Amino acid sequence: MRSSFLWRNRVMMTGSLLLLIAAHLLTTGVRPGDMASQPEGYLLGLLSPVQSASARMIESTHDFWRDYLDLVGVRRENARLHVEVARLENQRSRLYEMETENRHLTDLLELREALGLKAVAANVVGSDATGLSRTLILGQGYDSGLRAGMAVLSIDGVVGKIIAVSSTSARVLLIDDHNAALDAFDQRTRARGIVAGEIDEGLTMKYVGRSALIRDGDPVVTSGLDGTFPRGLLVGQVSNVEREGPGLFLQVTVKPAVDFRRLEQVLVVTDPPPRVDANDQGQG
């Protein structure tokens, strides 16, 4: 039997049969439901969750890096914008200060023109730090023509007078210092007196006769008789009048026209003021 034709050619015939089956499968394809497609289905079923998880992980990783890069970009842009905003705010503040200073200087120049006297604008750079006196420090001094005894004004009224000068700075004694005094009069009644600073704070108008009809709100102006301040400059307003009690004079309290703590620029009158005749002090 083994010597028969089939037995002797069994390998070739088996190989040929398998080749025919393979060629048939390649030609016709594998139809759904065939036994040949079942292993592939099982394999796809096993790999599908892994592939889905892998796809989700890849997508999540991609989204994470995209969000991270976007966040880094946003942070960099925010930092740049913060720097730009700070620069613009600083520029705006500088422009505002320049505008304010120019406005103050313009007002001081107008005051100088109204006075008709030579004067120098000066910056306030400091004040007395001890509290023993009420003074200001100016950023101009002897080199700018400032001298001791000169009157110091602001656009609001009388500030004080210079008591000490160096080459580049000057010290001003404010009119509300207890060592300061100036000749003035009530502009409405023409009643004259000496305005002096108080130890505590504020101003008092001394030596006003009891017959004077001074009342609250009256403006008090310089008389020009002290040789320091030009005539007619505002000193302040009457804030209280005491008529009770003994004595020949009224107790008159004056509120300064100038807020000394807010001064930034002042005007120093470098010309001596015009002389005023004491007999003319009561005339407007």
Beta strands, then each sheet from edge to edge (+ up, - down):
strand 1: 119-127
strand 2: 135-138
strand 3: 151-153
strand 4: 158-165
strand 5: 170-174
strand 6: 181-186
strand 7: 192-197
strand 8: 203-206
strand 9: 219-222
strand 10: 234-242
strand 11: 251-256
strand 12: 265-269
sheet 1: 1+ 2- 5+ 4- 3+ 12- 1+
sheet 2: 6+ 7- 8+ 11- 10+ 9- 6+
end
